[in-house]
Amino acid sequence: MAVAAVKEKIASQLQDLQKADGSIDPEEIVAIVESIVDSIEGDMSADGLKVYADIEALALYINTARAEIADLRPDDINDEHLPAATDELTAIVGATEQATNTIFEAVETIEALTEKMPDEVADQISQAVTSIFEACGFQDITGQRITKVVTALQKVEEKVEALLNAFGDDIKRSDRPKKEPEKRTTTPSGAPARPDEDLLNGPQMPDEAISQDDIDALFG
Amino acid sequence: MSTVDMGMPILIVDDYKTMLRIIRNLLKQLGFNNVDEATDGSAALQKLRDKEYHLVISDWNMEPMSGMQLLTEVRADTKLKELPFIMITAESKTENVIAAKEAGVSNYIVKPFNAATLKTKLSAVLGNF
């Protein structure tokens, strides 16, 4: 093949690669590398030999990486591991909610009985009941924290899916059908689904949150 | 002497039923017994337009209409714009509090909270009781 034709072919392949929307097939890279190698004809200089060796090493590296990723069974991450983790976390929220409601039922029964108690005892019971209600706020907070973790897992799921698409079917060893991704809280373009989405940070870690006193200070 | 009407109708808004129950019971402990509930901003807005309430206590992060959106709607409504509105939320970043204050919130309580904090904030908004 004439040098000009080879250059034109390789340029065309590189242009196709540039047009890929983030999902580059490693096979395409290998094909381009092979085109370059095939174009090298005749006696090669020392520099030419080095370039040839580097290109060959690059092709080998890509194939090895693909094989190693396949061994990790990335399809299992989306098919089994992430859904299982999400289910477990959802179950935790459900279990704590159920337990909290059971506590409420018991406490409300105790509180109703205070009407039949001497005032001094009833006051002490009421204070204890109030403390229990305050403490049960944990269910709301843990629920929101777990929801944040589930959202993070969904992001990981998206990235793994993109990786699987980039490396093609040969690393998808499983024949199991893919699960549809969960509903996202953002639009496909990444824009917030609600006007105040960018302000919704959820419960903060203690060193990142401001105190009630700080909030009071903001209110002057 | 207390000038607060302890029988005033109060609307509490939260998508977690356990939190609604906690706030209702804490309000009961403080002497407020006329309490209605809603589980998101749009349901709350409908209730506010159907019945006269003297106070709204709302969570922020709810679907489909958040507490912030509810606050904005309330402040934009000629009949509701003066309604006392307390936000009780886990959203505890400074930017959240400032945004809520700029939107016209009457006071702001961070979860988890206790009955004493609730009483203090109610007093600040309604007067001592």
Boltz contact constraints between the chains, C-beta under 6 A:
constraints:
  - contact:
      token1: [A, 97]
      token2: [B, 18]
      max_distance: 6.0
  - contact:
      token1: [A, 100]
      token2: [B, 18]
      max_distance: 6.0
  - contact:
      token1: [A, 104]
      token2: [B, 21]
      max_distance: 6.0
  - contact:
      token1: [A, 130]
      token2: [B, 29]
      max_distance: 6.0
  - contact:
      token1: [A, 130]
      token2: [B, 115]
      max_distance: 6.0
  - contact:
      token1: [A, 133]
      token2: [B, 22]
      max_distance: 6.0
  - contact:
      token1: [A, 133]
      token2: [B, 25]
      max_distance: 6.0
  - contact:
      token1: [A, 133]
      token2: [B, 26]
      max_distance: 6.0
  - contact:
      token1: [A, 134]
      token2: [B, 114]
      max_distance: 6.0
  - contact:
      token1: [A, 136]
      token2: [B, 22]
      max_distance: 6.0
  - contact:
      token1: [A, 137]
      token2: [B, 22]
      max_distance: 6.0
  - contact:
      token1: [A, 137]
      token2: [B, 111]
      max_distance: 6.0
  - contact:
      token1: [A, 137]
      token2: [B, 112]
      max_distance: 6.0
  - contact:
      token1: [A, 139]
      token2: [B, 18]
      max_distance: 6.0
  - contact:
      token1: [A, 140]
      token2: [B, 16]
      max_distance: 6.0
  - contact:
      token1: [A, 140]
      token2: [B, 19]
      max_distance: 6.0
  - contact:
      token1: [A, 141]
      token2: [B, 90]
      max_distance: 6.0
  - contact:
      token1: [A, 141]
      token2: [B, 111]
      max_distance: 6.0
  - contact:
      token1: [A, 141]
      token2: [B, 112]
      max_distance: 6.0
  - contact:
      token1: [A, 144]
      token2: [B, 90]
      max_distance: 6.0
  - contact:
      token1: [A, 196]
      token2: [B, 66]
      max_distance: 6.0
  - contact:
      token1: [A, 196]
      token2: [B, 68]
      max_distance: 6.0
  - contact:
      token1: [A, 199]
      token2: [B, 96]
      max_distance: 6.0
  - contact:
      token1: [A, 199]
      token2: [B, 99]
      max_distance: 6.0
  - contact:
      token1: [A, 200]
      token2: [B, 61]
      max_distance: 6.0
  - contact:
      token1: [A, 201]
      token2: [B, 93]
      max_distance: 6.0
  - contact:
      token1: [A, 203]
      token2: [B, 90]
      max_distance: 6.0
  - contact:
      token1: [A, 204]
      token2: [B, 92]
      max_distance: 6.0
  - contact:
      token1: [A, 209]
      token2: [B, 92]
      max_distance: 6.0
  - contact:
      token1: [A, 210]
      token2: [B, 94]
      max_distance: 6.0
  - contact:
      token1: [A, 212]
      token2: [B, 110]
      max_distance: 6.0
  - contact:
      token1: [A, 215]
      token2: [B, 97]
      max_distance: 6.0
  - contact:
      token1: [A, 215]
      token2: [B, 108]
      max_distance: 6.0
  - contact:
      token1: [A, 218]
      token2: [B, 97]
      max_distance: 6.0
